[in-house]
Amino acid sequence: MTKLHHSLFAAGLAVAATPVLGDTWDFPTPYGDGIFHTANIQQFAEEVEAATDGGLDFTIHSAGSLFPHAEIKGAVRSMQVPIGEFFLSRLSNEDAAYGLDSQPFVATSYEDARKLWEAQEPVITELLAAEGLMPLFSVPWPAQGLYTTGEIETVDDLNGLRFRAYNAQLEEFAALAGAAPVQVEAPDIPQAFSTGQVEAMITSPSTGANSKAWDFLSHYSPINAWVPKNLVVVNQRAFDRLPEDQQQAIMDAAEAAEQRGWEMSMAEAEEKTQELADNGITVYEPSEELVAGLQAIGQDMLETWNENASDEAKEILDAYRN
Ligand code: PCA
């Protein structure tokens, strides 16, 4: 052994004896720590960290603290961060395929949502691949319900209300109901209500309970209008650069996270509705008249959707319905 070889060998030993310093991936999400999606992501991160012996670590930046929601997808695309989460139907302006899970009364149960995701996934995977992104897992929110002060008997009762929206479709829905939509990110809900910026909303029991809706609202109706999803994506180049065992660890943890996330969501639907009631919110079934009015709005929106949808997007809806 030459002297050089000798010292390289010694250096190798020294490296082996100290803990290997792995990569740390920043992982931005729009939602807060108290939300089950974030808890699920935390567990995903821990599983990858364990499986790679700390070779790949994550720093989760919740509640839009690293990038605002609207910038997360672009940040992953431009590799400012390798991975991130966002609300899938927020991309409905880019392609109608993304918006289907926020179309009112298209998919209204977990079973529907599962079927819709199966139809959406191949198309969305291809759309994102064209941007250098790969979907890892998608998890639904509980079905979306109506929060107000006072009981809503018909769509007319929504007329003129300042209505919190989280994407273009909810904005369209609120406008068609005669309400005045205002975009507010989930972590800003309590402040938006307490300052009077908004006075009604449609969201899940999870987000309602997490924002302590009882502090500023009194009524909740599980209209179960749609079951929208979050999506976690990774930058394809960042992924390809990883050693194969780390790639496998990510894929395995992603599959587990999708499975676990759907189960968490189903459990939340009941638990969080109960939490709303326990904190004094009146939970009431919507009247037939209200449902009919909301469905008519959904029908209108679907016609507009059809006008803007690509053939591939329309095929998703056909595949879902057949
Ligand atoms: N919570 C998120 C998205 C859908 C949901 O249930 C929000 O209100 O922004």
Residues whose N, C-alpha, C, O or C-beta is under 5 A from the ligand:
A	BS01	PCA	W141 P142 Y166 A186 T203 S204 T207
